[in-house]
């Protein structure tokens, strides 16, 4: 694979353009150089926006069935090359191969959902005569493409989270300029190649790599860009919102997802699932299970079984079929998590299993942590979970809500009353009843409250975010 991706180029206006400078992309697992990636400039981004402005005219005139066919073709092309795509993920993101294959399977389905949405994007008729002033008038709405979409994407799901931005944008008839995460540009160039093969008009998708402070700012601030869709940290999200002016902004930001395990619930069937929710892709998942609140009557038993199952996870090379845990995305993140765990211990927390070894954070289970400790209050984005007992269900609800985030939460309970209580009172964008908060399928609305973001993804909902609603009204009074 290294021989085929030694040097990449910017993808601008349907052509591959040499960068004025390059940087080495290294494997998080081995540290070896796996590619040379162009460092785009503000001028590169301005040229991309120029091309996107022309492509917007073409995309707006492209009928729905053609947009759907392009998205369908990409889904089929990705299916044909799914193993190659999975291995790119393993190479550039250290995603264990089995998990990488799961992401590609979801991405194939996500583009299929987008193809379906292109065909059923519609408005509605308005009952004008509900008002006396509306008699003899007929009105309806249509959804029109909003224009250029700027997509800024993270490293953790570089195929599927990109699909959640490209799919809705193309379904709605918009061009996209994609700025991928620094660590995962290879997947972006790969999907651009598939869209070119699928018949997407030149300039409708462009990939510009580079510094956020350069190409990212240019994309956010240019008035010709009508929507910014961003997945990443709250700090960057707030900065984008401040700079974006009146353009539409969709932000999918941080989380420290909580799970409640209620009194009397049978914990044996959910141990493996909760461990999966906490440690899949080393916890580098927006809705990774980070805080578990267990009724005191179940607490000791749950902790013992959770730790035992955690110790069964296999640490190794992400390219190995049997690996569960591999290197964290960067050494900087390893050092950050090590300091957070140390801080928790110094304030009285106990680490039951875990630790750091080179560039790997071993699955870490913490108890007796103070709510204000960073491992509880902030987003770890690492294989770290904190388990805490509670006495009353109301106390557990309050504990989950005691957060600046609010993306998703989960509740395991035998009580319908508690289930409805959780659905009503948990201050999050999604409540998973009798499931962990890490559950997501790609057609559901997905997004949060508080510092977890603004707007919703999920193909139907994101497509609506990327359209303008236009009213057409006929006056039959003569």
N, C-alpha and C positions, 0 to 999 in steps of 0.2 A: 504493500500500500504506500510506503514511504516514497517509492520511486515514481508513483503516479501523481503525487500531490506535493512535489518539492517546492513549487512556487505558484502562488495564485495571483490573479489580477482583479482589479475593481471591475464590477459589472455595471456599466453605465450606458444607457441608450441602446441596449441590445448588443453591445460589443464589450470585449474584454480589454481593459485599459491598464497599462502599466502604472504602478504607483511611483510617486516621486521618491519615496523611501519605503523600506521594508523592515519588519521586525520578525524575530524568530518565535514560532509557536512551539511550545514544549509540552510533552506529555506529562500530566500531573502524576502519573504512576512512575514512569522511569526517569523523567527529567530530560530525556533526549529530544533534540529538535526534530519535529515531525513535518514542519512546513515553514515557508517564508510567506508572510502575510503583508499586503500593502497597507501603508499608513495613509489613509485618505486625508485630504486637506479641505479647508473651507471652499476653495475653488472647485474641487471635485464634487462637493455636495451641491454647490450652486449649479454646476453643469447637470447634475442628476435631476435637480428640481426643474431646470429648463426642459429637459426631455420629458419629465413626468407631466409638465403642463401641457405638452403636445399630446402625450399618450392619454391624458384625461379626456380629450375630445374624442379620441377613437373609442376608448372604453365606454363612454356615455352612449355611444351609438351602437355598441355591440349588443345584439339581442340576447335575451335571457337564456335561450336554448344554447347559444354559442358559448356564453360564459359557463354554463353548466357543463357543457361538453369538455371545455378546457380543464375544469376542476376534476371531472370524472377521469380524464386522461391522465392527470397527474397522480390520482389515486391508483390507477392501474399500473403506471410506470413505476411508482414507488413499490408497489407490491412485487413487481418483477425484480427489483433491485434491493429488496428489503434486507438481505443479509449484508450487502455492501454498506447500506445506510447504518445498520446496527453497529458494524465494526468501526465506522467513522466515529460514532458516539463513544464507543469504548476507547478509541485512540485519543480523541481530543478532550473528552470529559471524564475519563476514568470511570465511566458508567459500567457496572458489571454486565457482561454480555446478555445474561438472561433478562435483566431489567431493560437493557437497550432494545432488545427484540420486542419487549412489551410496549415500549414507547413507539416504535415504528408501526406496530399493529394498530395502536390508537390513532396515529397520524394518518394512516391509510383511511381509517373510518372517518376521521375528522374532515378530510377533503371530500369524502363522499357526502357527508352531511352538508357541506358547503355547496356542493353541486345541487343537492336537493333544494336547498334554500334559495338558490338563484332562480329556480323554476317557480317557487311559490311566493316570492316577494310581492306583496300586494297592499293596496290601500283599502278604503271602505267607503260606503255611501253614508251621507249625513242626513238625518231626518229633519230637513229644513222647516217643514211645516209644524214642527213642535213649537215654534214661535209664530205668533201672528204675522210678524214681519217677514217670515220665511215662506209664506204661501206662494205657490206657483214658482218655486225655485227648486232646482235639482243641483246637488253638490256631491262631489266625491273627492277623495284624496288619492294621490299617487306618491310613491317613494322614488326619489331621484338620487343619483350618486352625489356624494358631498364634494368630491374632488380628491386632491392628493392626500394620501394617508402616509404618515411617518410612523414606522414601526421600530421600536427599540426593544430588543429582546434579551433575556437572561441566558446564562449558561446551562441551567439545570435541566431544561427540556427543550433543547435547541431545534428539534424537529416539530414536536407537537405544539409548543407554545407559539412558534412561528406560524404554524398552520392555523392557530386560533386568531391570527391577525391577517394573514394573507387570504385565507378562505373566505371570511366575511367581506373583506374589502373587494375581492374580485367578484363575489356573488352579487354585490351591490353595484358593480360597474366602476370601481375606482382603481387608479394606479397606486402602487406602493413603493416607497423607498425604505429599504430594510437596513438598519444598522444593528448587526448582530453583536453579541457579547464578545469581548476580546478573546476569551478562551475557546469559543466554539464557532469560528467562522466557516470551517470546512463544511458543516452541515448546511449553512446558508448558501454557499456557492453550489453545493450539490442540488439543493431544491430549485435554485434558479435555473440550473441546467435542465431539470425535468420540466419546468414551466415553459422554457424555450422550445423543448421538444413537443410539448403538448399544444403549441400554437398560440401562446399568449402574445399579444402584440408587443413589438419592440418598445422599450421604455416603460411598459406597464409594471414591470418588476425590475428594480435595480438594487444592487448590494454594494454598500459603501462601508468599508471597515475603517476604523480609526479612533482617535480619542474622543470621548464624550464631550470634552471641553472645546473641541474643534468642530468635528462633523455633526456631533449630537446637537450642540447649540445652534449651529446653522440650520439644521432641520427643524428644530423647535421654534426658532424665532422668525423664519421666513413666512411672510403673510400668505404666500401662495399655497402653503401646506394647511389643509383645513382640519385635519384630525391628527392628534398624536396618541398612539396607543403604546403604553409602556408597561413592562413587567419588571419589577426590581425593588430596590430598597425605598422605604419611606422618605429618607433624606433626599435622594435623587428625584423621587416623585414630586415632593414639595417644590423643589427647584424648578422642575419642568412646568409645574402649574403656574408658578410665578412668572415665568418667562413666556408662556404660550399666548398671553393676551386673550383675545376673544375666540381663539380656535377651540374646537371641542377636544377634550382630554379624557382618555380612559386610562385609569391607573389601577394596576393589580400589584399590591405592595406586600408588606410583611405580615407575619402571623406567629403566634406561639400557641397553636391549637390545643384546646383542652378536651378531655374526655371524662365523663362521670360514669362510675360503675355503682349502681344503686344497691341498696340492701336486698339480700335474698336472691340476687342474680347468680346464675350458674356460670362461674368464671372459666371452668375447664375448656369449653369450646372456643373461648375468645382469646386465650393466652397467645397462641401463635399469631392471630390476626393483629393483636395490639403490638406485638413485637415487630411485625411487618410494618405497621403504621408508623412506628417510631424510627425504624432504622433502614427502610428502603432507600436506596441511593444515598446511604450514609446520612440520612436526615436532611438532605439538600432538596427538600420538596416544600413548596409554599404552604401546604396544609399538613406537613409532617406532624405527627403526634408528639408534643413536647411536654405537656402537663397532664398527668393522670390523677384524678381524684377518686378515691376508693372508700366506700363505706367502712367504718372502723371494724365492723364485724367480719369483713372479708379481707381487710388490709394485709395482715401478716401472711396469710396464705397466698394472696395474689402476688405480693412482692417476691416471695420465695419461688413461685412458679414462673414469674416473669423473668427473674434473674437466671433461673436454670435454662429457660428457653433462649434467652439472649446469649448465653455461653455456647449454644449450639451453632451460632452463626459463624460462617467460615470467612476468614480474612485471607486475601491473596491477590493475585494478578487479575485485573478486571476482564482480561481476555479468556480466563479459565471458566469453563461452563459451570463449575461448582462454587464460584466465589460469590459471597454475599456482600462483603465489605472490602472496599479498596481505598485508595488514597483520596483524601479530601481535595477540593479543587485547587487549593494553593497552600503553600507553607505558611503564609500570613494568616490564613483562617485556622490552621492547626495551632499556631501560637496564640491566637485570640481565644480559642476554646479552652486551651490549657490554662490560660490566665483566669477565665471565667469560672472554671471548675475549682481552681485553687482559691479564688475569692469565696466561693460558696462553702468550701471546707473550712476556711478560716473563720466563717461566721456560724459554724456549728453543723453544717451538712455532712452527711456520710456518703461516700462513694462505694457502692456495693460491688460494682464491676466496671471495668473500663481502663482508660489510660491512653497515653500517646506513645507511638513508636514510629520514629522517623516522620514520614508524611501521612501516617494513618492515625486517625482517632478511633480507638476501639469503642464498640458500643458501650455507652456509659449510662449507668443507672444510679440516680441520686435520690436520697431520702433526707428528711429533716431539713430541707432548704427553706430559708426565709422567702416570703413572696417577693421581696424587693431585690433578691439576688439576681444577677444578670441572667443566670441559667433559667430563671422563671420569668422575669419581667421583659426580657428582650428576646429577639428571634435568634436562636442558636445557629440554625441552618447547618447542623452537624448531628452526628449520632449520639445525642444526649437527651435523656428523658428524666423528668422529676416526678416522683410518686408521693402523694400526700393523702392522709386519711381525712374523712369528714364524719360528722355525727348526724346532721340533718340535711335533707335534700336542698332546702333553701340556702344553707351554708355552702353547698357545692355550687349552686347556681351563682352565688355571689363571688365565689373564688374564680370561676371561669371568667366572669365579667370583669374581674379586677385586672384589667389589662388595657393597654393603649391600642391593642389590636382587636379585630373582630371579623375574621374571615370565615372559618367554619368550626363547629363544635360537634361532639358526639355524646350520646347518652345510651347506656345499656340499662334497661329497667323492665321489670315485670308489671309496673303500675301504669295504667293508661292515664291516670290523673297526673303522674309525674311526667309522662311523655308530653302531654299537652302543656303542662306548666313550663317545661324546658323549651318547647316550641315557641311559647309566648314570651318568656322572660330572658332567654339567652340573647345577648346583644351581639349577634353575628349575622353574616350574610347567608349562611346555610346551617341547618340543624339536622344531623344524621341520627335518627332514632334507631336504636339497636344496631349501631354500626360505629366505626371509628370516624374521626373527622377527616381522615386522609382519603375518603371515598370521593371520586369524581368520575362521571362519564361526560363525554364531550358535547352532548346536546343540552345539558342542563344549564340554567343560569348560574354563573359563577362569579363571585366578587364579594367584597366585604364592606364593613363600616369602620368608622374611626380611622386609625392609621393603616388599615388594611386596603384602603383604596376608594376609588370613585368609578361608578359605572359597572357594567356587567359584561363578562364574556360568556361563551356558549354561543354556537353559531347563529342561531336565530336572533339572539339578543345583541350580539356584536354587530350583526348585519344592520339592524335597525339603528345602532349608534353611528353607523357609517353612511347613513342616508339623510336626505332632507325631506321633510313631509311638505308636500305642496297641495293646496286646496284649489279645486276647480269648481266654479259655481255658475250655473246657467239661470238667467232671469227669463221666465216665460210670461211675465206680465207685460202686455203691450197695449 
